[in-house]
Amino acid sequence: MTDNACETCKGTGWICENHMDTPWGSGPGECECGAGCNCLCNPSGEVEWQAVYATTEPEEVKEWAH
């Protein structure tokens, strides 16, 4: 998806729409003051998805996210 060597987004593929030279997110060195927008290295706005399963039945949960 993204080039891990990208200096702008630090390989995340996403930057802050308010600070276009800062990676977007909630981690160290990332900005979350505005919405995220795709970096130039991620022109199609691709997202790396992880499997997410939801249930309203807590007894059915196999693994809790932390």
Contacts in CASP RR format, 6 or more apart in sequence:
PFRMAT RR
TARGET T0000
AUTHOR 0000-0000-0000
METHOD contacts of the structure
MODEL  1
MTDNACETCKGTGWICENHMDTPWGSGPGECECGAGCNCLCNPSGEVEWQ
AVYATTEPEEVKEWAH
1 13 0 8 1.000
1 42 0 8 1.000
1 46 0 8 1.000
1 47 0 8 1.000
1 48 0 8 1.000
2 9 0 8 1.000
2 11 0 8 1.000
2 12 0 8 1.000
2 13 0 8 1.000
2 39 0 8 1.000
2 41 0 8 1.000
2 42 0 8 1.000
2 46 0 8 1.000
3 11 0 8 1.000
3 41 0 8 1.000
4 11 0 8 1.000
5 11 0 8 1.000
6 13 0 8 1.000
6 39 0 8 1.000
6 41 0 8 1.000
8 15 0 8 1.000
8 20 0 8 1.000
8 21 0 8 1.000
8 23 0 8 1.000
8 39 0 8 1.000
8 40 0 8 1.000
8 41 0 8 1.000
9 15 0 8 1.000
9 23 0 8 1.000
9 24 0 8 1.000
9 39 0 8 1.000
9 41 0 8 1.000
9 42 0 8 1.000
10 23 0 8 1.000
10 30 0 8 1.000
11 23 0 8 1.000
11 39 0 8 1.000
11 41 0 8 1.000
12 23 0 8 1.000
12 24 0 8 1.000
12 25 0 8 1.000
12 30 0 8 1.000
12 39 0 8 1.000
13 23 0 8 1.000
13 38 0 8 1.000
13 39 0 8 1.000
13 41 0 8 1.000
13 42 0 8 1.000
13 45 0 8 1.000
14 23 0 8 1.000
14 24 0 8 1.000
14 25 0 8 1.000
14 36 0 8 1.000
14 37 0 8 1.000
14 38 0 8 1.000
14 39 0 8 1.000
14 42 0 8 1.000
15 21 0 8 1.000
15 22 0 8 1.000
15 23 0 8 1.000
15 24 0 8 1.000
15 36 0 8 1.000
15 37 0 8 1.000
15 38 0 8 1.000
15 39 0 8 1.000
16 22 0 8 1.000
16 23 0 8 1.000
16 24 0 8 1.000
16 25 0 8 1.000
16 30 0 8 1.000
16 31 0 8 1.000
16 32 0 8 1.000
16 33 0 8 1.000
16 34 0 8 1.000
16 36 0 8 1.000
16 37 0 8 1.000
17 24 0 8 1.000
17 34 0 8 1.000
17 35 0 8 1.000
17 36 0 8 1.000
17 37 0 8 1.000
18 31 0 8 1.000
18 33 0 8 1.000
18 34 0 8 1.000
19 31 0 8 1.000
19 33 0 8 1.000
20 37 0 8 1.000
22 29 0 8 1.000
22 30 0 8 1.000
22 31 0 8 1.000
23 29 0 8 1.000
23 30 0 8 1.000
23 31 0 8 1.000
24 30 0 8 1.000
24 31 0 8 1.000
24 32 0 8 1.000
24 34 0 8 1.000
24 35 0 8 1.000
24 36 0 8 1.000
24 37 0 8 1.000
25 31 0 8 1.000
25 32 0 8 1.000
25 36 0 8 1.000
26 32 0 8 1.000
38 44 0 8 1.000
38 45 0 8 1.000
55 61 0 8 1.000
END
